[in-house]
Amino acid sequence: MIAFPQNDIHTYVSGEQHLIIKNYPEWACYRDIAFYFKYFMNTEPEAFPPVAPWTQKHSELKWQMGDGIYLGQAYMPQFFLYCRPKKRPFTHRFPSTATPSFLTDPHPVATEDDVLHIKNLPSFDDAIGQRDSELLISYLTVPYIRLPLVMTFFSTEDRIHSLKSKKLQDVLDSVLFEPGRYLPAYMNEEPHDVPTSNPKVGLARVLKTFDKLTSLRSFSCWPPRTAC
């Protein structure tokens, strides 16, 4: 490659050798944007600088190679940013409010049996009783059909007013609008294109799934006016 020495190629990425950035200044922007996208997904508060009146200049990344990895420094001297959490188990930085364990913390809930072993369930600011709380959290343990179940739960006249609770509003919002994992057991990876090119996921399977959902009509919130 003319005018681009081949020694210490890794320094082209960090910018310690400035020839790439000099000829392609947009490279530094793409590099830093991609890093910050990943950095903001870090779930550890310790990975972020303390609250302060930071400016755009403070967030400018300074890169260097150390111990075989790229180190990005910003905000403060010797404050290196990292994307991958260092502590296990890895969690979500902003956990779903429709996750049963989020509502029953510190008691983990994975199945309906786990709910039955919790003595005191959340009342959501006294909006619902223990029986209804047990029912609602149990519905959240079945992500495949929780949407019609939760809609039915809130559509009754004795529960619709419980949505005055901000916490219950968040639960319903998460159930309705957050994406979930609904892949069949035989699929070991998520779809990569829409409409899918995978022959195993054709119209017949989509209709089969639709039939399963419509078979739950006895549990749904029809007629719609009862949910308004």
C-alpha positions as CSV (number, residue, x, y, z in Angstrom):
1,M,0.0,0.0,0.0
2,I,1.5,3.3,-1.1
3,A,2.3,5.8,1.7
4,F,0.8,3.5,4.4
5,P,3.6,1.7,6.3
6,Q,2.7,-1.8,7.3
7,N,4.3,-1.8,10.7
8,D,2.1,-1.4,13.8
9,I,-1.1,-1.6,11.7
10,H,-3.2,-1.6,14.9
11,T,-2.3,2.0,15.5
12,Y,-4.2,3.1,12.5
13,V,-7.4,2.1,14.3
14,S,-6.5,3.9,17.5
15,G,-5.3,6.9,15.6
16,E,-1.8,6.8,17.1
17,Q,-0.7,6.7,13.5
18,H,-2.8,9.4,11.9
19,L,-2.5,8.5,8.2
20,I,-5.9,6.8,8.0
21,I,-7.7,9.5,9.8
22,K,-5.9,12.2,7.8
23,N,-7.1,10.6,4.5
24,Y,-10.5,9.4,5.8
25,P,-11.5,11.7,8.7
26,E,-15.0,10.1,8.8
27,W,-13.3,6.9,10.1
28,A,-12.8,8.4,13.6
29,C,-16.5,9.4,13.7
30,Y,-17.8,5.9,12.7
31,R,-15.4,4.3,15.2
32,D,-16.4,6.4,18.1
33,I,-20.2,6.2,17.3
34,A,-20.0,2.4,17.1
35,F,-18.2,2.3,20.4
36,Y,-20.6,4.6,22.2
37,F,-23.6,2.6,21.0
38,K,-22.1,-0.5,22.7
39,Y,-20.9,1.4,25.7
40,F,-24.4,2.7,26.6
41,M,-25.6,-0.9,26.8
42,N,-23.3,-1.6,29.6
43,T,-25.3,-2.6,32.7
44,E,-22.7,-1.6,35.4
45,P,-23.1,1.9,36.9
46,E,-19.4,1.8,37.7
47,A,-18.6,1.9,34.0
48,F,-19.9,5.5,33.7
49,P,-18.4,8.7,34.9
50,P,-20.0,10.4,37.9
51,V,-22.6,13.1,37.4
52,A,-20.9,16.3,36.5
53,P,-21.3,19.2,34.0
54,W,-19.5,17.3,31.2
55,T,-19.1,19.0,27.9
56,Q,-18.7,17.6,24.4
57,K,-15.0,18.0,24.7
58,H,-14.9,15.7,27.7
59,S,-16.6,12.9,25.8
60,E,-14.0,12.9,23.0
61,L,-12.4,9.5,23.0
62,K,-8.6,9.1,23.1
63,W,-7.5,5.7,21.9
64,Q,-4.4,3.6,22.6
65,M,-3.4,0.0,22.5
66,G,-2.6,-1.7,25.8
67,D,-2.2,-5.4,26.7
68,G,-3.5,-6.4,23.3
69,I,-6.7,-4.5,23.5
70,Y,-7.9,-1.1,22.5
71,L,-8.4,1.4,25.4
72,G,-10.7,4.3,25.1
73,Q,-10.2,7.2,27.5
74,A,-12.6,10.0,28.1
75,Y,-14.1,12.4,30.7
76,M,-11.2,12.1,33.2
77,P,-7.5,11.2,33.2
78,Q,-7.0,7.4,33.3
79,F,-10.8,6.8,33.1
80,F,-11.1,4.0,30.5
81,L,-14.5,3.2,29.1
82,Y,-15.5,-0.5,28.5
83,C,-18.6,-2.1,27.0
84,R,-18.6,-5.6,28.4
85,P,-19.7,-5.8,32.1
86,K,-17.0,-7.1,34.4
87,K,-19.4,-8.5,37.0
88,R,-21.5,-11.6,36.7
89,P,-24.3,-12.4,36.3
90,F,-24.9,-10.1,33.4
91,T,-28.2,-8.2,33.6
92,H,-30.1,-5.6,31.7
93,R,-29.4,-2.0,32.4
94,F,-33.0,-1.1,32.0
95,P,-34.9,-4.3,32.9
96,S,-38.4,-4.9,31.5
97,T,-41.1,-4.0,33.9
98,A,-43.0,-7.0,32.6
99,T,-40.3,-9.4,34.0
100,P,-41.7,-11.2,37.0
101,S,-38.4,-11.1,38.9
102,F,-38.3,-7.3,38.4
103,L,-41.6,-7.0,40.3
104,T,-40.8,-9.5,43.0
105,D,-37.2,-8.4,43.8
106,P,-35.3,-9.8,45.7
107,H,-37.2,-13.0,45.0
108,P,-36.4,-14.5,41.6
109,V,-39.3,-15.8,39.6
110,A,-39.1,-18.1,36.6
111,T,-42.3,-20.2,36.8
112,E,-45.7,-20.0,38.4
113,D,-44.4,-22.2,41.2
114,D,-41.9,-19.5,42.2
115,V,-44.8,-17.1,42.6
116,L,-46.7,-19.4,45.0
117,H,-43.7,-19.5,47.4
118,I,-43.5,-15.7,47.9
119,K,-45.4,-14.7,51.1
120,N,-45.8,-11.0,50.3
121,L,-46.4,-10.0,46.7
122,P,-46.3,-6.4,45.5
123,S,-49.6,-4.4,45.9
124,F,-48.6,-1.7,43.4
125,D,-49.4,1.1,45.7
126,D,-52.4,-0.8,47.1
127,A,-54.0,-0.8,43.6
128,I,-54.6,-4.6,43.7
129,G,-54.8,-7.3,46.4
130,Q,-52.6,-10.3,47.0
131,R,-54.8,-12.7,45.0
132,D,-54.8,-10.4,41.9
133,S,-51.1,-9.7,42.3
134,E,-50.4,-13.5,42.3
135,L,-52.6,-13.9,39.2
136,L,-50.9,-11.0,37.3
137,I,-47.4,-12.1,38.0
138,S,-48.2,-15.7,37.1
139,Y,-49.4,-14.5,33.7
140,L,-46.1,-12.8,33.2
141,T,-44.3,-16.1,33.5
142,V,-45.8,-17.3,30.2
143,P,-44.5,-14.8,27.6
144,Y,-46.1,-16.6,24.6
145,I,-49.7,-15.9,25.7
146,R,-49.3,-13.3,28.4
147,L,-50.6,-10.5,26.2
148,P,-54.2,-11.7,26.0
149,L,-54.1,-12.9,29.6
150,V,-53.0,-9.5,30.9
151,M,-55.4,-7.7,28.7
152,T,-58.2,-9.8,30.1
153,F,-57.0,-9.2,33.6
154,F,-57.3,-5.4,33.3
155,S,-60.5,-5.4,31.2
156,T,-62.8,-6.4,34.1
157,E,-64.7,-3.7,35.8
158,D,-63.1,-4.4,39.2
159,R,-59.6,-4.1,37.9
160,I,-59.7,-1.4,35.2
161,H,-59.3,1.3,37.8
162,S,-56.1,-0.3,39.1
163,L,-54.4,1.2,36.1
164,K,-54.3,4.5,38.1
165,S,-51.0,3.0,39.4
166,K,-48.0,4.1,37.4
167,K,-46.3,0.8,38.1
168,L,-49.2,-1.2,36.6
169,Q,-49.3,1.2,33.6
170,D,-45.6,0.4,33.0
171,V,-46.4,-3.4,33.3
172,L,-49.1,-3.1,30.7
173,D,-47.0,-0.9,28.4
174,S,-44.2,-3.5,28.5
175,V,-46.5,-6.4,27.8
176,L,-48.0,-4.6,24.8
177,F,-45.0,-3.0,23.2
178,E,-41.8,-4.7,24.2
179,P,-40.5,-7.3,21.8
180,G,-40.0,-10.8,23.1
181,R,-38.6,-14.2,22.2
182,Y,-41.3,-16.2,20.6
183,L,-39.3,-18.6,18.4
184,P,-40.4,-22.2,18.1
185,A,-38.2,-24.7,19.9
186,Y,-36.9,-26.2,16.7
187,M,-35.4,-22.9,15.6
188,N,-31.9,-22.3,17.0
189,E,-31.5,-18.7,15.7
190,E,-33.6,-15.7,15.1
191,P,-34.8,-14.7,11.6
192,H,-32.5,-12.5,9.6
193,D,-34.8,-11.1,6.9
194,V,-38.5,-10.2,6.6
195,P,-40.3,-11.8,4.8
196,T,-38.1,-14.8,5.9
197,S,-36.2,-16.9,3.3
198,N,-36.1,-19.8,5.8
199,P,-38.3,-22.6,4.2
200,K,-39.1,-23.9,7.7
201,V,-40.9,-20.7,8.6
202,G,-43.5,-20.4,5.9
203,L,-47.1,-19.2,5.7
204,A,-48.4,-22.5,7.1
205,R,-46.5,-22.0,10.3
206,V,-47.6,-18.4,10.6
207,L,-51.3,-19.4,10.2
208,K,-50.8,-22.2,12.8
209,T,-49.5,-19.6,15.2
210,F,-52.5,-17.3,14.4
211,D,-54.8,-20.2,15.0
212,K,-53.3,-20.7,18.5
213,L,-53.9,-17.1,19.3
214,T,-57.4,-17.0,18.1
215,S,-58.2,-20.2,20.0
216,L,-57.6,-18.1,23.1
217,R,-60.6,-15.9,22.2
218,S,-62.4,-17.1,25.3
219,F,-59.6,-15.5,27.4
220,S,-59.3,-12.4,25.3
221,C,-60.7,-9.0,26.2
222,W,-63.5,-9.0,23.6
223,P,-65.7,-7.1,23.2
224,P,-63.1,-4.3,22.7
225,R,-65.4,-1.8,24.5
226,T,-64.7,-3.5,27.8
227,A,-61.0,-2.5,27.6
228,C,-61.7,1.2,27.0
